[in-house]
Amino acid sequence: MEKFKFIDDISDLRFVAYGKTLNELFENCACAMFEGMLAEIKVGENFEHRGNLISENLTDLLHDFLNELLFIFETEHKVFKKFTADIIKKKDSYNLNFAAVGDKSENYVIDVGIKGITYHELSVERKENEGEIFWEANVLCDI
């Protein structure tokens, strides 16, 4: 199963990401976003950033996760290449603990500047194909 694929879009960065698990889906979404931004995808592993997010549903959680990574990129000038996600379903919310490994953004050429993740057509869905269960997300990045 491919991790993600970019979808042609006239004015934005759009991708569909896949994962065998929900955690893998979130990790692949983060990878797709940074690969779409960077000319060079061989990012150093010189630091780790950890975080926690809570949301009422998976779509909001993905939105908040990707926007959090963009916020760190903009404010701390860091790019990421490796991600781990651990999503726990609570009674009425989802809790995401994550780690992102990367380097200072000044060491790389940023090809595409992403302003934010939009809710337009944003989705997180559990799917089945020929008996195989997987997760799929559609993401539109405003550039």
C-alpha positions as CSV (number, residue, x, y, z in Angstrom):
1,M,0.0,0.0,0.0
2,E,1.4,3.4,-0.9
3,K,1.8,5.9,1.9
4,F,0.3,8.9,0.0
5,K,-0.2,10.4,-3.4
6,F,-0.4,14.0,-4.5
7,I,-3.5,15.1,-6.4
8,D,-3.1,17.8,-9.2
9,D,-4.6,21.1,-8.0
10,I,-4.3,24.5,-9.7
11,S,-3.7,26.6,-6.6
12,D,-3.2,24.4,-3.6
13,L,-1.3,21.3,-2.4
14,R,-3.7,18.4,-2.2
15,F,-2.9,14.8,-1.2
16,V,-4.6,11.5,-0.2
17,A,-2.8,9.5,2.4
18,Y,-3.3,5.9,3.5
19,G,-2.5,3.8,6.5
20,K,-3.0,0.2,7.7
21,T,-3.7,1.8,11.1
22,L,-5.0,5.2,12.2
23,N,-1.6,6.0,13.7
24,E,0.1,5.2,10.4
25,L,-2.4,7.3,8.5
26,F,-1.5,10.4,10.7
27,E,2.2,9.7,10.2
28,N,1.8,9.4,6.5
29,C,-0.2,12.7,6.3
30,A,2.6,14.5,8.1
31,C,5.2,13.0,5.7
32,A,3.1,14.0,2.7
33,M,2.8,17.6,3.9
34,F,6.5,18.1,4.5
35,E,7.5,16.3,1.3
36,G,5.2,18.6,-0.6
37,M,7.0,21.6,1.0
38,L,10.6,20.6,0.6
39,A,12.7,20.3,-2.5
40,E,15.0,18.0,-0.6
41,I,13.4,15.1,1.3
42,K,16.6,13.9,3.0
43,V,16.1,15.9,6.2
44,G,18.6,15.4,9.1
45,E,17.5,13.9,12.4
46,N,19.0,16.4,14.8
47,F,16.1,17.0,17.2
48,E,12.8,15.6,18.4
49,H,9.6,17.5,19.2
50,R,6.9,15.9,21.2
51,G,3.3,17.0,21.6
52,N,-0.2,16.1,22.7
53,L,-3.5,17.1,21.1
54,I,-7.1,16.3,22.0
55,S,-10.1,16.6,19.8
56,E,-13.7,15.5,19.6
57,N,-13.4,13.7,16.2
58,L,-10.7,12.4,13.9
59,T,-11.1,15.1,11.2
60,D,-10.5,17.8,13.7
61,L,-7.6,15.9,15.2
62,L,-5.9,15.5,11.8
63,H,-6.5,19.2,11.1
64,D,-5.0,20.3,14.4
65,F,-2.0,17.9,14.1
66,L,-1.0,19.2,10.7
67,N,-1.5,22.8,11.7
68,E,0.5,22.2,14.9
69,L,3.4,21.0,12.8
70,L,3.1,24.0,10.5
71,F,3.1,26.3,13.5
72,I,6.3,24.7,14.8
73,F,7.8,25.0,11.3
74,E,6.9,28.8,11.2
75,T,7.8,29.7,14.8
76,E,10.7,27.4,15.6
77,H,12.0,27.2,12.0
78,K,12.1,23.4,12.0
79,V,11.3,20.8,9.3
80,F,10.4,17.2,10.0
81,K,11.0,13.9,8.2
82,K,10.0,11.2,10.7
83,F,6.8,11.0,12.8
84,T,5.3,8.7,15.3
85,A,1.6,9.0,16.3
86,D,-0.3,7.3,19.1
87,I,-4.0,7.9,19.0
88,I,-6.2,6.8,21.9
89,K,-10.0,6.9,21.8
90,K,-11.5,8.2,25.0
91,K,-15.2,8.3,25.9
92,D,-16.0,11.5,24.0
93,S,-12.6,12.5,22.4
94,Y,-9.5,11.4,20.7
95,N,-6.1,11.9,22.3
96,L,-3.0,12.1,20.1
97,N,0.5,11.9,21.5
98,F,3.1,12.5,18.7
99,A,6.8,12.9,18.1
100,A,8.4,14.6,15.1
101,V,12.1,14.3,14.2
102,G,13.8,16.8,12.0
103,D,16.3,19.6,11.5
104,K,16.5,23.4,11.3
105,S,14.6,24.7,8.3
106,E,17.5,27.1,7.4
107,N,19.4,24.1,6.0
108,Y,16.8,23.4,3.3
109,V,15.0,25.0,0.4
110,I,11.3,25.4,1.0
111,D,9.6,25.0,-2.4
112,V,6.0,25.4,-1.3
113,G,4.9,27.6,1.5
114,I,1.8,26.2,3.2
115,K,-0.4,28.8,5.0
116,G,-2.6,26.2,6.7
117,I,-4.7,23.1,6.4
118,T,-8.2,23.8,5.3
119,Y,-11.4,22.0,6.3
120,H,-12.5,22.0,2.6
121,E,-12.9,18.3,1.6
122,L,-10.8,17.2,4.7
123,S,-11.7,13.7,5.6
124,V,-10.5,10.7,7.7
125,E,-12.2,7.4,6.8
126,R,-11.9,3.8,7.6
127,K,-12.3,1.7,4.4
128,E,-12.3,-1.8,3.2
129,N,-11.0,-3.1,-0.2
130,E,-11.2,-6.9,-1.0
131,G,-11.3,-7.7,2.7
132,E,-8.4,-5.4,3.6
133,I,-9.2,-2.7,6.2
134,F,-7.3,0.5,5.9
135,W,-7.6,4.2,6.7
136,E,-7.7,7.1,4.1
137,A,-7.4,10.8,4.5
138,N,-8.0,13.6,2.0
139,V,-6.1,16.8,2.8
140,L,-6.0,20.2,1.1
141,C,-3.2,22.6,2.1
142,D,-3.7,26.3,1.4
143,I,-0.6,27.7,-0.2
